[in-house]
Amino acid sequence: MPFAYVAAVLLAVAPSAASAEAPPPLPARTLQLTPSQMFRLAELAQANGDLATSSTVYVALENNPDLSVRAEARFRHAKQLLGLKRNREAALLLRRLLDEKPQALAPRLELARSLQLLGDTNAALRELRAVQSGGLPSSVARLIDRYSQALRAQRPFGASVEVAIAPDSNINRATRSDTLGTIFGDFQIADEGKAKSGTGLSLSGQAFRRAAIGANSSLLFRASGFANLYRRGRFNDLAADLAAGPELNLGRNRLQLELGATQRWFGQKPYLRSARIAGTFSHPLGSRTLLRLIGSAALVDNQLNDLQDGRSYTGQLQAERALTPTTGVAASLSWDRQALKDPGYATTGWRAGVSGWRDVGRITLTAAADLGRLHADERLLLFPARRADRYARISLGASFRQLQYAGFAPVVRFSVERNRSSIAFYDYRRTRTEMGIVRAF
């Protein structure tokens, strides 16, 4: 560390040399600085372009036993990293700061900024709603509202990935029943048609590219997919999706439209493909709540059964609200219509769900519950009654940021799923655990 900076700090905080005779020189240059002197040293180093020294000082102060000191050091260091376009490192520092001081306003705003620079606009807006959940003076609230609108200046490209090991009690979502009731009596179900357990590798990812087409609009290209891979390849479940469409910012509202195509494989064989048109309309209700309306229409080609070809329509209403800077809730209501060639396969259904999350120190806890109903238009000729399902699912999860490495943190999720159906073939229960890594901010 250059001694000139230290000397400058000492001159700034020590008594004037004119008021006392200078002491004899010490045999060694051992200096002990107070936190305020170290902050001043970092400021002088940064002003002289010595970012390495400034960063070294901040890193040292980030381990100070005083919460206020280490929070200030992390905040200043994060702002320096943002200036160097090291946005991921800045986000990690700011998240760690907020784990200890969740009510801090300026760091949460900087976290929102870093998330936006990383391309995660939805997460950035969620942080802004968390800021406003504690109540703000009107002038500050207006400033944050303008900042929310400024987040519409999107990152031009980005990607994300999640990897998990997933023990699953029912990897093929199949029945455990030994028999299948038909108009001809009970048929025996072969072992291959029953529920199978297994531990798989769960992968999911997304990449996007955004091109500006005006002051308040852009064109988004997106590729995404998932894969659940097992030792027995006949149970592998994979999907790939491509989509493109405009994003329009209409004042505080946002409209996204897209054309997309999906291909799905099961057991290494093509299973389902579809082409769709979809739209999402986002509207803030006050400062802490976001409302989304989502709709889509698709042409469906079942590559294993032509009787399941046709059209599908979906609609969903979502609401998300920040209760406090560390707690939020969400609710959703969705409707689904599968208008397929055979009325026995054509279905209409709905689902309703609630979820919540809470930061407890450096751990984020999540919980969710879903209920749903589904019924077929008519019965299939083989069965005595038309299909009627009752669906339920609960899930719990936790991510552990104190164990983060290279921007990723461990996550554990546990879910229980149950679908009760009038047709034994669709009746199943499932328990799944996921242990993987996710982004730590």
Summary of the structure (lengths in Angstrom):
residues: 441
radius of gyration: 28.0
end to end distance: 31.5
largest distance: 110.6
contacts: 1375
relative contact order: 0.09
helix: 28%
strand: 47%
